[in-house]
Amino acid sequence: MEEKENRETEKKTKEKGETQEEHKKKKKKDDTSEELQGALEEKEESFKELNNKYLYLQAEFENFKKIKTKEKHDLLKFSNEVLIKELIPVIDNLERAIEHAGKTEDAKGIVGGVQITLNEFLKVLERSGVERVDAVGKKFDPNLHEALFQEEKEEMEPDTVISELQKGYVLNGRLLRPARVSVSTKPEVQ
């Protein structure tokens, strides 16, 4: 009987040993899966961070492309600005010649020729995007007009352009030269 009990005890001990071994294996598997889970979460976070950096760089590159496209467009649009600024005084001289010659009867043919030349010249500039600044009778705009002096006028609203001493020009919406003007003011009450 004793032998039987010893066998049973041995059997129970073996079963316990196997159970303990199984328990150790299970624990090892759990530890390994937790480690793997932690590593996976770390990698996912790293992936998200890298993905965000990638998206940020992509957006930044798109903005860079837009800026460069706009700069190129502006360069093409305003590339003639220096030339046109130098040509505007020529227009002024042609206009003065027409005005001066129009006061005498001697040079009607020359005046007509200069007038035709001036008109053609203005058409060429217009095709290049140059426009004259309208001034007389308009409200004074410091962005487009340069006031040289003021005149008291009762019949006009204050800050209205009375006369234009020199024409202003705009190239594709950018001011090349302001119109030099005289501006009305309210008469002072005495």
C-alpha positions in Angstrom: 0.0 0.0 0.0 2.7 2.2 0.7 4.0 1.7 -2.7 0.7 2.6 -4.1 0.6 5.8 -2.1 4.2 6.6 -3.2 3.1 6.1 -6.8 0.1 8.4 -6.3 2.3 11.0 -4.6 4.8 10.8 -7.4 2.0 11.0 -9.9 0.6 14.1 -8.2 4.0 15.7 -8.0 4.5 15.0 -11.7 1.2 16.5 -12.5 2.0 19.5 -10.3 5.4 19.8 -12.0 3.8 19.7 -15.4 1.2 22.2 -14.3 4.0 24.5 -13.0 5.9 24.1 -16.2 2.8 24.9 -18.2 2.1 27.8 -16.0 5.7 29.1 -16.5 5.3 28.6 -20.3 2.0 30.5 -20.2 3.6 33.3 -18.2 6.5 33.5 -20.6 4.1 33.7 -23.5 2.1 36.4 -21.7 5.3 38.4 -21.0 6.4 38.0 -24.7 3.0 39.1 -26.0 3.0 42.1 -23.7 6.5 43.0 -24.9 5.4 42.6 -28.5 2.3 44.7 -27.9 4.4 47.4 -26.3 6.9 47.3 -29.3 3.9 47.4 -31.7 2.4 50.5 -30.0 5.8 52.2 -30.0 6.2 51.5 -33.8 2.7 52.7 -34.5 3.4 56.0 -32.6 6.7 56.3 -34.5 4.8 55.7 -37.8 2.2 58.3 -36.9 4.9 60.8 -36.1 6.7 60.1 -39.4 3.5 60.3 -41.3 2.6 63.7 -39.8 6.1 64.9 -40.7 5.6 63.6 -44.3 2.2 65.3 -44.6 3.7 68.6 -43.2 6.5 68.5 -45.7 4.2 67.7 -48.5 2.0 70.7 -47.6 5.1 72.9 -47.3 6.3 71.8 -50.7 2.9 72.6 -52.2 3.0 76.1 -50.7 6.6 76.5 -52.0 5.4 75.6 -55.5 2.5 78.1 -55.3 4.8 80.9 -54.2 7.3 80.2 -57.0 4.5 80.1 -59.6 3.2 83.4 -58.3 6.7 84.9 -58.4 7.2 83.7 -61.9 3.9 85.1 -63.0 4.7 88.4 -61.4 8.1 88.5 -63.0 6.6 88.0 -66.4 3.8 90.4 -65.7 6.0 93.2 -64.5 9.2 92.5 -66.5 8.6 95.6 -68.7 8.2 98.0 -65.7 11.6 99.6 -65.9 11.3 100.2 -69.7 7.8 101.6 -69.4 8.9 104.0 -66.6 11.5 105.3 -68.9 9.0 105.7 -71.8 6.4 107.7 -69.8 8.4 110.9 -69.9 8.5 110.6 -73.7 4.7 110.5 -73.7 4.7 113.7 -71.5 7.0 115.4 -74.0 4.8 114.4 -76.9 1.7 115.7 -75.1 3.5 119.0 -74.3 4.5 119.4 -78.0 0.9 118.9 -79.1 -0.4 121.3 -76.5 2.2 124.0 -77.4 1.9 123.5 -81.2 -1.9 123.6 -80.9 -1.8 127.2 -79.7 -0.3 128.4 -83.0 -1.6 128.0 -86.5 1.8 127.5 -88.1 2.3 123.8 -87.3 -1.0 122.1 -87.9 0.6 119.3 -89.9 3.3 118.6 -87.4 0.7 118.6 -84.6 -1.4 116.0 -86.4 1.7 113.8 -87.0 2.7 114.0 -83.4 -0.9 113.3 -82.3 -1.0 110.1 -84.4 2.4 109.1 -83.0 1.3 109.6 -79.4 -2.0 107.7 -80.0 -0.1 104.7 -81.5 2.5 104.9 -78.6 -0.4 104.8 -76.1 -2.0 101.8 -77.8 1.2 99.8 -77.6 1.5 100.6 -73.9 -2.1 99.7 -73.4 -1.5 96.2 -75.0 1.4 95.8 -72.5 -1.0 96.4 -69.6 -0.3 100.1 -69.0 -3.3 102.3 -68.1 -3.6 106.0 -67.3 -4.8 107.0 -63.8 -8.1 108.9 -64.0 -7.8 112.0 -61.9 -9.8 115.1 -62.8 -13.2 115.2 -61.0 -12.4 112.1 -59.0 -12.0 111.9 -55.2 -8.3 112.3 -54.2 -6.7 108.9 -53.6 -3.2 109.1 -52.1 -2.5 105.6 -53.6 -3.0 107.0 -57.1 -2.5 110.8 -56.8 0.2 113.1 -55.6 -1.2 116.4 -54.4 1.1 119.3 -55.4 -1.2 122.0 -54.0 -4.7 122.8 -52.8 -7.3 125.3 -54.1 -10.3 126.6 -52.3 -13.4 125.9 -54.4 -17.0 126.4 -53.1 -18.6 124.6 -56.1 -16.6 121.3 -55.6 -16.6 118.7 -52.8 -13.5 118.9 -50.6 -10.7 116.5 -51.6 -11.7 116.4 -55.3 -9.1 116.6 -58.0 -9.4 119.9 -59.8 -6.6 119.6 -62.3 -4.0 117.2 -63.5 -0.4 118.6 -63.8 1.1 115.3 -64.8 -0.6 112.1 -65.8 -0.2 109.0 -63.6 0.2 105.4 -65.0 -0.5 101.9 -63.7 1.0 98.6 -65.0 -1.2 95.6 -64.4 -2.7 97.2 -61.3 0.7 98.3 -59.9 1.3 102.1 -59.7 4.2 103.2 -61.9 3.8 106.9 -61.3 1.1 108.8 -59.4 -0.9 111.5 -61.1 0.3 114.9 -59.9 -2.8 116.9 -59.2 -4.3 120.0 -57.5 -7.0 119.2 -54.9 -10.0 121.2 -53.8 -10.6 122.3 -50.2 -13.4 124.0 -48.4 -13.1 127.8 -48.3 -12.1 129.2 -44.9 -14.9 131.0 -43.2 -13.9 134.5 -42.1 
